[in-house]
Amino acid sequence: MHHHRSLILILGNHLTLNVTSLRAGNPASDTVLMAEVTEEMEFVQHHKKKVAFSFSAMRHFGSELAKRGWRLRYVKLDDPGNTNSLCGEVARALKENPAKRVLLTEPAEYRLKAAFLDWAKNNDSEIQILEDDRFICSHQEFRGWAKGRNQLRMEYFYREMRRKTGLLMEGNKPEGGRWNYDSDNRKPAKGDLHVPGPYRSMPDSTTKEVLSLVGSRLGKNFGSLESFWFSVTRTDAMKALDQFIDHSLPNFGDYQDAMLEGEQFLYHSVLAQYINAGLLNPLEVCQKVEQSYYSGHAPLNAVEGYIRQIIGWREYIRGIYWLKMPGYTEQNFLEATRDLPDFYWTADTDMACIAAAIKQTRDEAYAHHIQRLMITGNFAMLAGINPYQVHEWYLAVYADAYEWVEAPNVIGMSQFADGGFLSSKPYAASGNYINKMSDHCRGCTYDVKQKIGPEACPFNSLYWDFLIRNEEKLRGNHRLGRAYKMWDRMDDQKKLEYRATALNVLDAL
């Protein structure tokens, strides 16, 4: 097939050699453009490590493309001509080097896709946006699945993805006879676990250069740049995958919801940022994980639980995002208006569980799903924090956060701000849940067993205050029936004391 000259724009999450835009191009005639721009760095106050990971991975991928014979135009952040926006860099590249068309694999974020379509309209440039086939479920397929359903349950979608990929299937039946082994995956952790932790890469000269660039340009941003260990090449990301499978996967299922003081990673894979940037392919990760079940290395509950996160949850969240954008991030079903407390940035709080999650986020640009959902997310929802501010915080602070994956998790799952489109109940919990799943409460200033008064765990009074503040909207939710019955049986004095305690907590924010 004869190729006209194309300009191929590779984004920071397209770091895959067979991404559709490169497959459609031709190294002999086309130019690849990659650009580090402040527009992408500054729309939220990104964690320093998140930006460093992204730029270093981009630079490594760029040199890989050049090695393979592509003509590369790589614009560094401090290049003198940098227009500092992606559309601006495309325009500048075309001006210096006219091309017939711009090839772009679909951006993962609505904002970027809209910006390119807009730009093309106003510039009569032909821009071809190609499907991103690294996802297992296409937009069209997801829309087809969602059509006519008034509630979209991940569990049913996940079964479709299992059938489609053939992962952990015996013919058309699920391996072991059950689709989902989550009930085996809720063990609290004991302090004497041997935790290997994720693979740590040593920063090479490219990474060191990026670290100093980010340190000088984003010095005021959240997060520490100390001990940067993320993998920034496909080779190292594969080592990280192997290390997870060899050492952590067998215990991943049992302890995936547990939290331990001082243990930041437990048996989690910490691979999401590599998958989301393109260094690892989601299907290859699942196939390797599946292999370790069939070889007898890891139990079914761990392997199924892990695969579900990727072909179930990750794909489902992406489907919801493109179904509901634009406008999804602005939803505020519970009409929550309080500002995000400062301690989300400073970690300066006496609540041990929150301090641990936020310090770890500051140091590593990582926290696991229960810390995100049941600690920082749960607190924000119970305290009535504006969900858009909560969304911006999550988007900023985690290395694996791109809006497509972060927004539905926060707006829908964590804050219930979409009114239950994504999740059948608000994930509200009192201190009791945290005490069961962690050892944070032992060393906390507050007493998790106390319900009211200044010494009481703030989660306890906020839990009831949340249910009563939002009673009109939530009492009809059948999954909260038991909680409201308990409240109804409580004597009036106790109710008043709960509300008064909650008021003091909220005033102190």
C-alpha positions in Angstrom: 0.0 0.0 0.0 1.4 3.4 -0.9 1.7 5.8 2.0 1.4 9.5 1.7 3.6 11.3 4.2 2.1 11.3 7.6 2.8 13.0 10.9 2.2 10.4 13.7 1.6 11.9 17.1 2.5 9.6 19.9 1.1 10.6 23.3 2.4 9.7 26.7 0.1 6.7 27.0 0.9 5.3 23.5 4.3 3.9 24.4 3.7 0.6 22.6 5.5 -0.4 19.4 2.4 -1.8 17.7 0.0 0.9 18.7 -2.4 1.5 15.9 -0.9 4.8 14.7 2.5 3.2 14.2 1.0 0.2 12.5 -0.7 2.5 10.0 2.5 4.5 9.3 5.7 3.8 7.4 9.1 4.5 8.8 10.4 5.3 5.3 8.1 8.2 4.7 6.5 9.3 8.0 7.6 11.4 11.0 6.8 10.6 14.6 6.1 13.6 16.9 6.4 13.3 20.7 6.2 16.4 22.9 6.5 17.3 26.6 4.2 20.3 27.1 3.3 22.3 30.1 -0.4 22.2 29.1 -0.5 18.5 29.9 1.6 19.0 33.1 -0.5 21.8 34.5 -4.2 21.2 34.1 -4.0 19.6 37.6 -1.1 19.9 40.0 0.5 16.6 39.2 2.7 14.6 41.6 6.3 15.2 40.7 7.0 11.4 40.3 4.0 11.1 38.0 5.4 13.7 35.6 8.9 12.2 35.9 7.6 8.7 35.1 5.7 10.0 32.1 8.6 12.1 30.6 11.3 9.5 31.2 9.1 6.7 29.7 8.4 9.0 26.7 12.1 9.7 26.2 13.1 6.1 26.4 10.3 5.1 23.9 11.4 7.9 21.6 14.9 6.5 21.4 13.6 3.0 20.9 11.6 4.3 17.8 14.7 6.1 16.5 16.7 2.9 16.9 14.0 1.1 14.8 14.4 3.6 12.0 11.6 6.0 12.6 12.2 9.7 11.9 11.6 11.2 15.3 10.8 14.8 16.2 11.0 14.8 20.0 10.2 18.2 21.7 11.6 18.4 25.2 10.0 20.6 27.8 12.8 23.1 27.8 13.2 23.3 23.9 13.2 27.0 23.0 10.5 26.7 20.3 8.1 24.7 22.4 4.6 26.1 22.2 3.7 24.0 25.3 0.4 22.5 23.9 0.0 19.3 21.9 -2.1 21.0 19.2 0.5 23.8 19.0 3.3 21.3 18.5 1.4 19.5 15.8 0.9 22.8 14.0 4.5 23.8 14.4 5.7 20.4 13.1 3.4 20.6 10.0 4.6 24.2 9.3 8.3 23.1 9.3 7.6 19.8 7.5 4.2 19.6 5.7 2.5 16.2 5.7 -0.7 14.9 4.1 -2.3 13.9 7.3 -1.9 13.5 11.1 -2.2 10.0 12.4 -3.2 9.6 16.0 -4.4 6.6 18.1 -7.4 7.8 20.0 -6.4 9.8 23.1 -7.5 8.1 26.3 -9.0 11.4 27.6 -12.1 13.1 26.3 -10.5 16.6 26.7 -7.6 15.7 24.4 -9.8 14.0 21.8 -12.1 17.0 21.7 -9.1 19.4 21.4 -7.7 17.6 18.3 -11.1 17.3 16.6 -11.6 21.0 17.2 -8.1 21.9 16.0 -8.6 19.8 12.8 -11.9 21.7 12.1 -10.2 25.0 12.3 -7.1 24.1 10.4 -8.4 22.0 7.5 -5.8 19.4 8.4 -6.7 15.8 7.8 -6.5 14.2 11.2 -7.1 10.5 11.4 -8.0 9.2 14.8 -7.6 5.4 15.0 -9.1 3.1 17.4 -6.9 2.1 20.4 -7.1 -1.7 20.1 -5.0 -2.3 23.2 -8.4 -2.2 25.0 -10.3 -5.5 24.9 -13.7 -3.9 24.5 -14.4 -1.2 21.8 -16.6 1.8 22.5 -19.2 0.4 20.1 -19.1 -3.0 21.8 -19.6 -1.4 25.3 -22.4 0.8 24.0 -24.1 -2.3 22.7 -23.7 -4.1 26.0 -25.0 -1.1 27.9 -28.0 -0.4 25.7 -31.4 -1.0 27.4 -29.9 -1.7 30.8 -30.9 0.7 33.6 -28.0 -0.4 35.8 -24.6 -1.4 34.4 -23.1 -4.0 36.7 -19.5 -4.8 36.3 -20.0 -8.4 37.2 -22.1 -9.2 34.1 -19.8 -7.2 31.8 -16.8 -9.1 33.2 -18.3 -12.4 32.3 -18.6 -11.2 28.7 -14.9 -10.3 28.7 -14.0 -13.7 30.1 -15.9 -15.3 27.3 -14.4 -13.0 24.7 -10.7 -13.5 25.9 -11.1 -17.1 26.9 -9.2 -16.4 30.1 -9.8 -18.9 32.9 -12.5 -20.6 30.9 -13.2 -24.4 30.6 -15.2 -24.3 27.4 -18.0 -21.9 28.1 -17.9 -22.4 31.9 -15.6 -20.5 34.3 -12.6 -22.3 35.7 -13.5 -23.9 39.1 -17.2 -23.4 38.5 -17.5 -19.8 39.8 -16.9 -16.5 38.0 -15.8 -14.6 41.0 -13.8 -15.6 44.1 -13.9 -12.3 45.8 -15.4 -13.8 49.0 -12.0 -15.5 49.5 -10.1 -12.2 49.2 -11.0 -10.2 52.3 -8.5 -11.4 54.9 -7.0 -8.8 57.2 -3.2 -8.8 57.2 -1.0 -9.9 60.1 2.1 -8.0 61.0 4.5 -10.9 60.3 3.9 -11.2 56.5 7.0 -11.5 54.4 6.4 -8.8 51.7 8.7 -8.8 48.7 7.4 -5.5 47.3 7.5 -4.3 43.7 10.5 -4.4 41.3 12.7 -1.3 41.7 14.6 0.1 38.7 17.7 2.2 39.1 17.4 5.6 37.4 19.6 5.8 34.3 21.1 9.1 32.9 17.8 9.9 31.0 15.7 9.4 34.1 18.2 11.5 36.2 18.0 14.3 33.6 14.2 14.2 33.8 14.2 14.1 37.6 16.3 17.3 37.7 14.1 19.0 35.1 10.9 18.1 37.0 12.5 19.2 40.3 13.4 22.6 39.0 10.1 23.2 37.0 7.6 21.7 39.4 9.4 22.3 42.7 6.2 23.5 44.4 4.1 20.5 43.3 2.9 17.8 45.6 5.0 14.7 46.1 8.6 13.7 46.7 11.1 12.9 44.0 13.3 10.9 46.4 14.1 7.3 45.6 12.4 7.1 42.2 12.2 3.4 41.2 9.5 3.2 38.6 10.4 1.2 35.4 10.5 3.5 32.4 11.2 1.0 29.6 9.3 -2.0 28.4 12.2 -4.3 29.4 12.1 -3.2 33.0 8.3 -3.2 33.1 8.4 -6.9 32.0 10.9 -7.5 34.9 8.4 -5.8 37.3 5.6 -8.1 35.9 7.8 -11.2 36.4 8.7 -10.2 39.9 5.0 -9.6 40.9 4.1 -13.0 39.5 7.0 -14.9 41.0 6.8 -13.3 44.5 3.5 -11.6 45.2 0.8 -13.1 43.1 0.3 -16.2 45.2 -0.7 -14.1 48.2 -2.3 -11.2 46.2 -5.9 -12.5 46.5 -6.0 -13.2 50.3 -4.6 -9.8 51.3 -5.7 -7.5 48.5 -8.0 -5.5 50.9 -5.6 -5.4 53.8 -3.7 -2.4 55.2 -0.6 -2.5 57.4 1.2 0.4 59.0 4.5 0.8 57.3 3.7 -1.7 54.5 3.0 0.4 51.4 2.7 -2.4 48.8 1.8 -5.7 50.5 1.2 -8.1 47.6 -0.1 -5.6 45.0 1.5 -5.5 41.6 2.0 -1.7 41.2 1.8 -2.3 37.4 -1.1 0.0 36.6 1.0 2.9 35.5 3.0 0.7 33.1 -0.2 -0.8 31.6 -1.8 2.7 31.3 1.2 4.2 29.7 1.6 1.3 27.2 4.7 -0.4 28.5 2.7 -3.5 29.2 -0.2 -4.9 27.3 -3.2 -5.7 29.5 -3.9 -9.0 27.7 -0.3 -10.2 27.9 -0.3 -9.4 31.7 -3.5 -11.5 32.1 -2.2 -14.4 30.0 1.0 -14.5 32.1 -1.0 -14.4 35.3 -3.4 -17.1 34.0 -0.4 -19.3 33.2 0.7 -19.2 36.8 -2.6 -20.7 37.9 -2.3 -23.5 35.3 1.3 -24.2 36.3 0.2 -24.6 40.0 2.2 -21.5 41.1 -0.7 -19.3 42.3 -4.2 -20.2 43.6 -7.4 -19.5 41.6 -8.7 -16.8 44.0 -5.5 -14.7 43.4 -5.4 -15.2 39.7 -9.1 -14.7 39.1 -9.1 -11.6 41.3 -6.2 -10.1 39.5 -7.5 -10.8 36.0 -10.9 -9.3 37.0 -9.2 -6.0 37.9 -7.9 -5.8 34.3 -10.4 -7.3 31.9 -13.4 -6.6 34.2 -12.9 -3.4 36.2 -10.4 -1.5 34.0 -12.4 -2.1 30.8 -15.8 -1.4 32.4 -14.5 1.9 33.8 -13.3 2.9 30.4 -16.6 2.0 28.9 -18.5 4.1 31.4 -16.1 7.1 30.9 -16.7 7.3 27.1 -20.4 6.6 27.6 -20.8 9.5 30.0 -18.4 12.2 28.9 -18.6 15.1 28.7 -20.2 16.2 31.9 -19.5 13.1 34.0 -16.9 14.8 36.2 -19.2 17.6 37.1 -21.9 15.4 38.6 -22.7 16.0 42.2 -25.7 13.9 43.2 -25.3 14.4 46.9 -24.8 18.2 46.4 -21.6 18.1 48.5 -19.9 21.5 48.7 -17.2 21.5 51.3 -13.7 22.2 50.2 -11.0 19.5 50.2 -9.2 19.7 53.5 -5.6 20.8 53.4 -4.4 17.6 55.0 -5.0 15.8 51.6 -1.9 17.7 50.6 0.0 17.9 53.8 -0.8 14.6 55.6 -1.2 16.8 58.7 -4.0 14.9 60.5 -4.3 12.8 63.7 -6.3 10.1 61.9 -3.7 7.4 61.5 -5.2 5.7 58.5 -5.5 8.9 56.5 -2.1 10.1 57.5 -0.6 6.8 56.3 -2.4 6.8 53.0 -1.5 10.4 52.2 2.2 10.1 53.3 2.5 7.1 51.1 0.8 8.9 48.2 3.2 11.8 48.7 6.3 9.5 48.8 5.4 6.9 46.1 2.6 8.4 43.9 0.8 5.2 44.8 -1.8 3.8 47.2 -3.8 0.6 46.8 -7.5 0.4 46.0 -8.7 0.0 49.5 -6.7 3.0 50.7 -8.2 5.0 47.9 -11.7 3.8 48.2 -12.2 3.2 51.9 -9.8 5.7 53.5 -9.3 8.9 51.6 -12.4 8.4 49.4 -14.7 7.2 52.1 -13.7 10.2 54.3 -14.3 12.7 51.6 -17.7 11.3 50.9 -18.7 11.1 54.5 -17.5 14.7 55.1 -19.4 16.0 52.1 -16.4 17.2 50.1 -17.1 18.6 46.6 -16.6 15.6 44.3 -15.0 17.7 41.6 -12.2 18.7 44.0 -11.8 15.1 45.1 -11.6 14.1 41.5 -8.9 16.6 40.8 -6.9 15.4 43.8 -6.9 11.8 42.7 -6.1 12.8 39.1 -3.1 14.7 40.3 -1.5 12.5 42.9 -1.3 9.0 41.5 1.2 7.8 38.8 -1.4 5.5 37.2 -4.1 8.3 37.0 -5.4 9.3 33.6 -8.8 10.9 33.6 -10.5 8.0 31.8 -9.7 5.6 34.6 -9.7 7.9 37.6 -12.9 9.9 37.0 -15.4 7.0 37.1 -13.6 5.4 40.0 -13.8 8.7 42.0 -17.1 10.3 40.8 -19.0 7.0 40.6 -17.5 4.4 42.8 -15.9 6.5 45.6 -18.1 9.6 45.9 -21.4 8.2 44.7 -21.7 11.6 42.8 -23.3 10.0 39.8 -26.3 8.9 41.9 -25.6 5.2 41.6 -25.1 4.8 37.9 -21.9 2.9 38.5 -22.2 1.5 41.9 -25.4 0.2 43.6 -24.6 1.8 47.0 -22.3 4.4 48.5 -19.1 2.9 49.8 -19.7 4.4 53.3 -18.0 2.8 56.3 -17.4 3.7 59.9 -14.1 3.1 61.8 -15.0 -0.5 62.4 -14.3 -1.5 58.8 -10.9 0.2 59.0 -10.1 -1.5 62.3 -11.0 -4.9 60.8 -8.9 -4.5 57.7 -5.8 -2.7 59.1 -3.7 -2.1 62.2 -3.8 1.7 61.9 -6.3 2.1 64.7 -3.9 0.7 67.3 -1.6 3.7 67.2 -4.2 6.3 66.4 -4.9 9.4 68.6 -8.6 8.7 68.2 -10.4 5.7 69.7 -12.1 3.6 67.1 -14.4 2.0 69.8 -15.7 5.4 70.9 -18.6 6.6 68.9 -19.2 10.1 70.3 -17.2 12.9 71.9 -13.8 14.5 71.0 -11.8 11.2 71.4 -14.1 9.2 69.1 -12.9 8.1 65.6 -14.2 10.7 63.3 -15.4 8.1 60.8 -18.0 6.9 63.4 -20.0 10.0 63.8 -19.5 11.1 60.2 -21.0 7.8 59.0 -24.3 8.5 60.7 -24.2 12.2 59.8 -23.7 11.3 56.2 -26.7 8.9 56.1 -29.0 11.5 57.9 -27.8 14.5 55.9 -28.5 12.6 52.7 -31.6 10.8 53.9 -33.9 12.1 51.2 -31.6 10.7 48.5 -30.4 7.5 50.1 -33.1 6.1 52.4 -34.7 4.4 49.4 -31.5 2.5 48.6 -32.2 -1.1 49.5 -28.6 -1.8 50.3 -28.7 0.8 53.1 -31.9 -0.4 54.6 -30.2 -2.1 57.6 -28.3 1.0 58.5 -31.4 3.2 58.5 -33.3 0.7 60.6 -30.4 0.9 63.2 -30.7 4.6 63.2 -34.4 4.5 63.6 -34.0 2.3 66.7 -31.5 4.6 68.4 -32.7 6.9 71.2 -33.0 10.6 70.5 -30.2 11.5 73.0 -27.8 9.3 71.2 -28.8 10.7 67.8 -28.2 14.2 69.0 -24.8 13.2 70.4 -23.8 11.6 67.0 -24.8 14.7 65.1 -23.1 17.1 67.6 -19.8 15.0 67.4 -20.0 15.1 63.6 -20.5 18.8 63.6 -17.3 19.3 65.6 -15.4 17.1 63.2 -16.7 19.1 60.2 -16.1 22.5 61.8 -12.5 21.5 62.5 -11.9 20.8 58.8 
